[in-house]
Amino acid sequence: MGKVELNIGTDPELVEQAKTLGISIAGMDERTLRLHLQKVDPAGAEARARLWAKENAEAIAEHNSFVEEYGLLSDYYRTW
């Protein structure tokens, strides 16, 4: 049985970083590529994490405020 060609979307910044580092991304999904880049270029992974946290700081603060006020949505299911 032959393989089926599948097109998946991947973060263009990850693709560019892999290209810069000379890494072939054939056969990798975005999650696998992220994990591989973390091992190969930890400084780049750290920079992406800081950028993500900065870009999402407002949403994170709103979520934390909601949890403070109302608790976790899963609290209803906790028995302890």
DSSP file (Angstrom, degrees, kcal/mol; ACC not computed):
  #  RESIDUE AA STRUCTURE BP1 BP2  ACC     N-H-->O    O-->H-N    N-H-->O    O-->H-N    TCO  KAPPA ALPHA  PHI   PSI    X-CA   Y-CA   Z-CA
    1    1 A M              0   0    0      0, 0.0     2,-0.1     0, 0.0     0, 0.0   0.000 360.0 360.0 360.0 132.1    0.0    0.0    0.0
    2    2 A G        -     0   0    0      1,-0.1     2,-0.2     0, 0.0     0, 0.0  -0.270 360.0 -97.0 -82.7 171.1    1.4    3.4   -1.0
    3    3 A K        -     0   0    0     -2,-0.1     2,-0.4     1,-0.0    -1,-0.1  -0.585  28.8-129.3 -88.5 151.8    1.5    6.5    1.1
    4    4 A V        -     0   0    0     -2,-0.2     2,-0.3     2,-0.0    -1,-0.0  -0.848  22.5-122.2 -99.5 134.5   -1.0    9.3    0.8
    5    5 A E        -     0   0    0     -2,-0.4     2,-0.4     2,-0.0     0, 0.0  -0.618  32.5-171.9 -77.3 133.4    0.2   12.9    0.4
    6    6 A L        -     0   0    0     -2,-0.3     2,-0.5     2,-0.0    -2,-0.0  -0.993  14.3-151.8-131.0 129.3   -1.0   15.1    3.2
    7    7 A N        +     0   0    0     -2,-0.4     2,-0.3     2,-0.0    -2,-0.0  -0.888  20.5 178.0-100.7 124.9   -0.6   18.9    3.4
    8    8 A I        -     0   0    0     -2,-0.5     2,-0.3     2,-0.0    -2,-0.0  -0.931  28.7-115.9-124.6 151.5   -0.5   20.3    6.9
    9    9 A G        -     0   0    0     -2,-0.3     2,-0.4     3,-0.0    21,-0.3  -0.656  32.6-176.1 -85.0 140.1   -0.1   23.9    8.1
   10   10 A T        -     0   0    0     -2,-0.3     5,-0.1    19,-0.1    19,-0.0  -0.992  38.9 -91.9-136.5 144.0    3.0   24.7   10.1
   11   11 A D    >>  -     0   0    0     -2,-0.4     4,-1.8     1,-0.2     3,-0.7  -0.330  33.7-141.5 -53.2 120.9    4.1   28.0   11.8
   12   12 A P  H 3> S+     0   0    0      0, 0.0     4,-2.5     0, 0.0     5,-0.2   0.806  99.2  59.5 -60.9 -29.7    6.2   29.8    9.2
   13   13 A E  H 3> S+     0   0    0      2,-0.2     4,-2.3     1,-0.2     5,-0.2   0.891 105.5  48.9 -65.2 -37.8    8.6   31.0   11.9
   14   14 A L  H <> S+     0   0    0     -3,-0.7     4,-2.6     2,-0.2    -1,-0.2   0.910 110.8  50.1 -66.4 -41.5    9.4   27.4   12.8
   15   15 A V  H  X S+     0   0    0     -4,-1.8     4,-2.4     1,-0.2    -2,-0.2   0.917 111.7  48.5 -62.1 -43.2    9.9   26.5    9.1
   16   16 A E  H  X S+     0   0    0     -4,-2.5     4,-2.6     2,-0.2    -2,-0.2   0.905 111.1  49.7 -64.3 -41.9   12.2   29.5    8.7
   17   17 A Q  H  X S+     0   0    0     -4,-2.3     4,-2.1     2,-0.2    -2,-0.2   0.919 111.0  49.3 -64.1 -42.2   14.2   28.6   11.8
   18   18 A A  H  X>S+     0   0    0     -4,-2.6     5,-3.2     2,-0.2     4,-0.6   0.914 111.4  49.7 -61.9 -41.9   14.6   25.0   10.6
   19   19 A K  H ><5S+     0   0    0     -4,-2.4     3,-1.0     1,-0.2    -2,-0.2   0.920 109.8  51.1 -62.2 -44.0   15.7   26.2    7.2
   20   20 A T  H 3<5S+     0   0    0     -4,-2.6    -1,-0.2     1,-0.3    -2,-0.2   0.869 113.1  45.4 -60.3 -37.6   18.3   28.5    8.9
   21   21 A L  H 3<5S-     0   0    0     -4,-2.1    -1,-0.3    -5,-0.2    -2,-0.2   0.487 115.4-116.1 -86.2  -3.1   19.6   25.6   10.9
   22   22 A G  T <<5 +     0   0    0     -3,-1.0     2,-0.5    -4,-0.6    -3,-0.2   0.807  61.7 152.7  75.0  29.7   19.7   23.3    7.9
   23   23 A I      < -     0   0    0     -5,-3.2     2,-0.4    -6,-0.2    -1,-0.2  -0.812  42.6-135.1 -98.3 128.7   17.1   20.9    9.3
   24   24 A S        -     0   0    0     -2,-0.5    -5,-0.0     1,-0.1     0, 0.0  -0.686  14.5-168.5 -78.9 129.4   14.9   18.9    7.0
   25   25 A I    >   +     0   0    0     -2,-0.4     3,-2.3   -10,-0.1    -1,-0.1   0.308  37.5 136.2-102.2   8.8   11.3   19.0    8.1
   26   26 A A  T 3  S+     0   0    0      1,-0.3     3,-0.1     0, 0.0    -2,-0.1  -0.351  77.5  12.2 -57.7 129.4   10.0   16.3    5.8
   27   27 A G  T 3  S+     0   0    0      1,-0.3     2,-0.4    -2,-0.1    -1,-0.3   0.497 102.1 119.7  82.7   3.9    7.8   14.0    7.8
   28   28 A M    <   -     0   0    0     -3,-2.3    -1,-0.3     4,-0.0     2,-0.2  -0.848  49.6-152.3-104.9 136.4    7.5   16.3   10.8
   29   29 A D     >  -     0   0    0     -2,-0.4     4,-2.5    -3,-0.1     5,-0.2  -0.463  40.9 -94.7 -89.5 176.2    4.3   17.8   12.1
   30   30 A E  H  > S+     0   0    0    -21,-0.3     4,-2.6     1,-0.2     5,-0.2   0.889 124.4  51.5 -62.2 -40.4    4.4   21.1   14.0
   31   31 A R  H  > S+     0   0    0      2,-0.2     4,-2.3     1,-0.2    -1,-0.2   0.932 111.9  46.1 -62.4 -46.3    4.6   19.5   17.4
   32   32 A T  H  > S+     0   0    0      1,-0.2     4,-2.5     2,-0.2    -1,-0.2   0.902 112.3  51.4 -63.2 -41.3    7.5   17.3   16.4
   33   33 A L  H  X S+     0   0    0     -4,-2.5     4,-2.8     2,-0.2     5,-0.2   0.918 109.0  50.6 -62.9 -43.6    9.3   20.2   14.8
   34   34 A R  H  X S+     0   0    0     -4,-2.6     4,-2.1     1,-0.2    -2,-0.2   0.936 112.1  47.0 -59.0 -46.7    8.9   22.3   17.9
   35   35 A L  H  X S+     0   0    0     -4,-2.3     4,-1.4     1,-0.2    -2,-0.2   0.906 113.2  48.8 -62.7 -41.7   10.3   19.5   20.1
   36   36 A H  H  X S+     0   0    0     -4,-2.5     4,-2.5     1,-0.2     5,-0.2   0.922 111.0  49.4 -64.6 -44.0   13.2   19.0   17.7
   37   37 A L  H  X S+     0   0    0     -4,-2.8     4,-3.2     1,-0.2     8,-0.3   0.840 105.2  58.6 -66.1 -31.7   14.0   22.7   17.6
   38   38 A Q  H  < S+     0   0    0     -4,-2.1    -1,-0.2    -5,-0.2    -2,-0.2   0.890 111.4  42.0 -62.2 -37.6   14.0   22.9   21.4
   39   39 A K  H  < S+     0   0    0     -4,-1.4    -2,-0.2    -3,-0.2    -1,-0.2   0.905 122.1  38.7 -74.1 -42.2   16.7   20.3   21.5
   40   40 A V  H  < S+     0   0    0     -4,-2.5    -2,-0.2     1,-0.2    -3,-0.2   0.867 133.7  18.9 -78.4 -37.8   18.8   21.7   18.6
   41   41 A D     X  +     0   0    0     -4,-3.2     4,-2.0    -5,-0.2     3,-0.4  -0.602  64.1 166.8-136.1  72.4   18.3   25.4   19.4
   42   42 A P  H  > S+     0   0    0      0, 0.0     4,-2.4     0, 0.0     5,-0.2   0.829  79.2  56.9 -60.4 -32.3   17.2   25.9   23.0
   43   43 A A  H  > S+     0   0    0      2,-0.2     4,-2.1     1,-0.2     5,-0.1   0.907 107.8  47.7 -65.5 -40.0   17.9   29.7   22.9
   44   44 A G  H  > S+     0   0    0     -3,-0.4     4,-2.3     2,-0.2    -1,-0.2   0.893 111.3  50.5 -66.1 -39.8   15.6   30.1   20.0
   45   45 A A  H  X S+     0   0    0     -4,-2.0     4,-2.2    -8,-0.3    -2,-0.2   0.896 110.5  50.1 -64.2 -40.3   12.9   28.0   21.7
   46   46 A E  H  X S+     0   0    0     -4,-2.4     4,-2.3     2,-0.2    -2,-0.2   0.896 109.6  50.6 -64.5 -41.1   13.3   30.2   24.8
   47   47 A A  H  X S+     0   0    0     -4,-2.1     4,-2.3     2,-0.2    -2,-0.2   0.905 110.3  49.6 -64.4 -41.5   13.0   33.4   22.8
   48   48 A R  H  X S+     0   0    0     -4,-2.3     4,-2.5     2,-0.2    -2,-0.2   0.891 110.2  51.3 -63.6 -39.1    9.8   32.0   21.1
   49   49 A A  H  X S+     0   0    0     -4,-2.2     4,-2.4     2,-0.2    -2,-0.2   0.910 110.6  47.8 -64.9 -42.6    8.3   31.2   24.5
   50   50 A R  H  X S+     0   0    0     -4,-2.3     4,-2.3     2,-0.2    -2,-0.2   0.911 112.7  49.0 -63.4 -42.3    9.1   34.7   25.8
   51   51 A L  H  X S+     0   0    0     -4,-2.3     4,-2.8     2,-0.2    -2,-0.2   0.914 110.9  50.2 -63.4 -43.2    7.5   36.3   22.7
   52   52 A W  H  X S+     0   0    0     -4,-2.5     4,-1.8     1,-0.2    -2,-0.2   0.930 111.0  49.0 -60.6 -46.0    4.4   34.0   23.1
   53   53 A A  H  < S+     0   0    0     -4,-2.4     4,-0.3     1,-0.2    -1,-0.2   0.893 113.1  47.6 -61.9 -39.9    4.0   35.0   26.8
   54   54 A K  H >< S+     0   0    0     -4,-2.3     3,-1.0     1,-0.2     4,-0.3   0.925 112.7  47.8 -66.4 -44.7    4.4   38.7   25.9
   55   55 A E  H 3< S+     0   0    0     -4,-2.8    -1,-0.2     1,-0.2    -2,-0.2   0.784 120.5  38.1 -67.0 -26.8    1.9   38.5   23.0
   56   56 A N  T 3X S+     0   0    0     -4,-1.8     4,-2.5    -5,-0.2    -1,-0.2   0.228  81.4 110.1-109.3  12.7   -0.6   36.6   25.2
   57   57 A A  H <> S+     0   0    0     -3,-1.0     4,-2.4    -4,-0.3     5,-0.2   0.873  78.3  51.3 -58.2 -40.6   -0.1   38.5   28.5
   58   58 A E  H  > S+     0   0    0     -4,-0.3     4,-2.4     2,-0.2    -1,-0.2   0.932 111.9  45.7 -65.1 -45.2   -3.5   40.2   28.4
   59   59 A A  H  > S+     0   0    0      2,-0.2     4,-2.4     1,-0.2    -2,-0.2   0.892 112.8  51.1 -65.1 -39.0   -5.4   36.9   27.8
   60   60 A I  H  X S+     0   0    0     -4,-2.5     4,-2.7     2,-0.2    -2,-0.2   0.917 110.5  48.9 -64.1 -43.3   -3.4   35.2   30.5
   61   61 A A  H  X S+     0   0    0     -4,-2.4     4,-2.3     2,-0.2    -2,-0.2   0.906 111.5  49.5 -63.2 -42.3   -4.2   38.0   33.0
   62   62 A E  H  X S+     0   0    0     -4,-2.4     4,-2.3     2,-0.2    -2,-0.2   0.909 111.9  48.4 -63.4 -41.9   -7.9   37.9   32.1
   63   63 A H  H  X S+     0   0    0     -4,-2.4     4,-2.6     2,-0.2    -2,-0.2   0.937 111.4  49.1 -63.2 -46.6   -7.9   34.1   32.6
   64   64 A N  H  X S+     0   0    0     -4,-2.7     4,-2.3     1,-0.2    -1,-0.2   0.886 110.9  51.0 -61.2 -38.6   -6.1   34.3   35.9
   65   65 A S  H  X S+     0   0    0     -4,-2.3     4,-2.2     2,-0.2    -1,-0.2   0.913 109.8  50.1 -64.0 -43.5   -8.6   37.0   37.0
   66   66 A F  H  X>S+     0   0    0     -4,-2.3     4,-3.3     1,-0.2     5,-0.5   0.924 111.5  48.1 -59.9 -45.9  -11.6   34.8   36.0
   67   67 A V  H  X5S+     0   0    0     -4,-2.6     4,-2.0     1,-0.2    -1,-0.2   0.889 110.5  52.2 -64.6 -39.5  -10.1   31.9   38.0
   68   68 A E  H  <5S+     0   0    0     -4,-2.3    -1,-0.2    -5,-0.2    -2,-0.2   0.916 118.0  37.2 -60.7 -43.0   -9.5   34.0   41.0
   69   69 A E  H  <5S+     0   0    0     -4,-2.2    -2,-0.2    -5,-0.1    -1,-0.2   0.910 135.9  16.3 -77.8 -43.5  -13.1   35.3   41.0
   70   70 A Y  H  <5S-     0   0    0     -4,-3.3    -3,-0.2     1,-0.2    -2,-0.2   0.552  97.7-128.7-111.4 -10.2  -15.0   32.1   39.9
   71   71 A G     << -     0   0    0     -4,-2.0    -1,-0.2    -5,-0.5     2,-0.2  -0.272  49.6 -37.5  84.4-179.0  -12.6   29.3   40.5
   72   72 A L    >   -     0   0    0      1,-0.1     3,-1.6    -4,-0.1     4,-0.3  -0.511  48.5-126.7 -79.6 148.0  -11.7   26.6   37.9
   73   73 A L  G >  S+     0   0    0      1,-0.3     3,-0.6    -2,-0.2     4,-0.1   0.778 111.4  56.1 -62.9 -25.5  -14.3   25.2   35.6
   74   74 A S  G >> S+     0   0    0      1,-0.2     3,-1.4     2,-0.1     4,-0.8   0.483  77.0  95.4 -86.4  -2.7  -13.4   21.7   36.8
   75   75 A D  G X4 S+     0   0    0     -3,-1.6     3,-0.7     1,-0.3    -1,-0.2   0.835  76.3  63.8 -57.4 -32.1  -14.0   22.5   40.5
   76   76 A Y  G <4 S+     0   0    0     -3,-0.6    -1,-0.3    -4,-0.3    -2,-0.1   0.836 104.8  45.9 -59.5 -33.6  -17.5   21.1   40.1
   77   77 A Y  G <4 S+     0   0    0     -3,-1.4    -1,-0.2    -4,-0.1     2,-0.2   0.596  88.9 103.1 -89.3 -11.7  -16.0   17.6   39.3
   78   78 A R    <<  -     0   0    0     -4,-0.8    -3,-0.0    -3,-0.7     0, 0.0  -0.524  46.3-172.8 -75.9 136.1  -13.4   17.6   42.1
   79   79 A T              0   0    0     -2,-0.2    -1,-0.1     1,-0.1    -4,-0.0   0.431 360.0 360.0-106.0  -1.9  -14.2   15.5   45.1
   80   80 A W              0   0    0      0, 0.0    -1,-0.1     0, 0.0    -2,-0.1   0.420 360.0 360.0-107.0 360.0  -11.3   16.5   47.3
